[in-house]
Amino acid sequence: MALCSPPCSGRPIEPRNLYRSFQRISASASLPPVRLHDTRHGCASLLFAAGVAPRTVMEILGHSQIAVTMNVYTHVSDDTRREAMGHMDRLLKRRR
C-alpha cells in the first residue's frame, strides 16, 4: 500500500483508489490517459530540461544510484537533440 498524502489521516492509501483519483484529476484537466508511474519519467525529463542537476533529480525521485535516474527515468526531447546538433554544426563549421 502507498503512503498517505496530505491531508493525512495516518492510514495507508489503497493503491487502486490512488490510481482512480489520479485518473479523475487527469481527466478533469483534459490530460491524455497515462499510467501513474509514467509521471515519474515525465518529472525526471522535465527537471533535466529545466537544467536541474542529475544528483538533485536522483534525490527527488528517491533513487539510491544515479545510474537508475540517468538510464531509466530520463528521456531526451527532440528539441534537446536539435540543440545539441546545432552546437555540433557550429563547432564543425568553425574548423573549416
C-alpha positions in Angstrom: 0.0 0.0 0.0 1.1 3.6 -0.7 1.9 6.1 2.0 -0.9 8.6 2.6 -0.6 12.2 1.4 -1.9 15.5 3.0 -4.4 15.8 4.4 -3.3 12.7 6.1 -5.4 10.5 8.4 -2.4 8.4 9.2 -3.9 5.4 7.4 -2.4 3.9 4.2 -4.0 4.7 0.8 -5.2 1.7 -1.2 -3.2 1.8 -4.5 -6.3 1.3 -6.7 -8.0 4.3 -5.0 -5.0 6.4 -5.6 -4.9 5.4 -9.2 -8.7 6.2 -9.6 -8.1 9.6 -8.1 -5.2 10.3 -10.4 -7.3 9.3 -13.4 -10.2 11.5 -12.3 -7.9 14.5 -11.8 -6.1 14.0 -15.1 -9.4 13.7 -17.0 -10.8 16.9 -15.3 -7.6 18.7 -16.5 -8.2 17.3 -20.1 -4.9 15.4 -20.0 -4.4 12.3 -22.0 -4.5 9.0 -20.2 -1.2 8.0 -18.7 0.0 5.5 -16.2 0.7 7.0 -12.8 4.2 5.5 -12.8 4.9 7.2 -16.1 4.6 10.6 -14.4 8.0 9.8 -12.7 9.6 9.6 -16.2 8.0 12.9 -17.1 9.1 14.5 -13.9 12.7 13.5 -14.5 12.7 14.6 -18.1 11.1 18.0 -17.3 13.6 18.6 -14.4 16.5 17.8 -16.7 15.1 20.1 -19.4 14.9 22.8 -16.8 18.6 22.4 -16.1 18.3 20.7 -12.7 21.4 18.8 -11.7 21.2 15.0 -12.1 22.0 14.4 -8.4 19.1 16.6 -7.4 16.7 14.7 -9.7 18.0 11.4 -8.2 17.2 12.7 -4.7 13.7 13.9 -5.7 12.8 10.6 -7.3 14.3 8.7 -4.3 16.8 6.6 -6.2 19.9 5.3 -4.4 22.0 5.3 -7.6 22.4 7.9 -10.2 22.6 5.3 -12.9 18.9 4.4 -12.4 17.9 8.0 -12.7 20.0 8.6 -15.8 19.4 5.3 -17.7 15.8 4.6 -16.9 14.0 7.8 -15.9 15.3 10.5 -18.2 14.4 10.9 -21.8 15.9 13.4 -24.3 13.4 15.6 -26.1 13.6 16.3 -29.8 14.3 20.0 -29.1 17.3 19.0 -26.9 18.6 16.7 -29.7 18.2 19.6 -32.3 20.0 22.0 -29.9 22.9 19.5 -29.5 23.2 19.0 -33.2 23.2 22.8 -33.7 26.2 23.0 -31.4 28.0 20.3 -33.3 27.2 22.0 -36.6 28.6 25.3 -35.3 31.7 23.6 -34.0 32.4 21.8 -37.2 31.9 24.9 -39.4 34.5 26.8 -37.3 37.1 24.2 -38.2 36.8 24.6 -42.0 
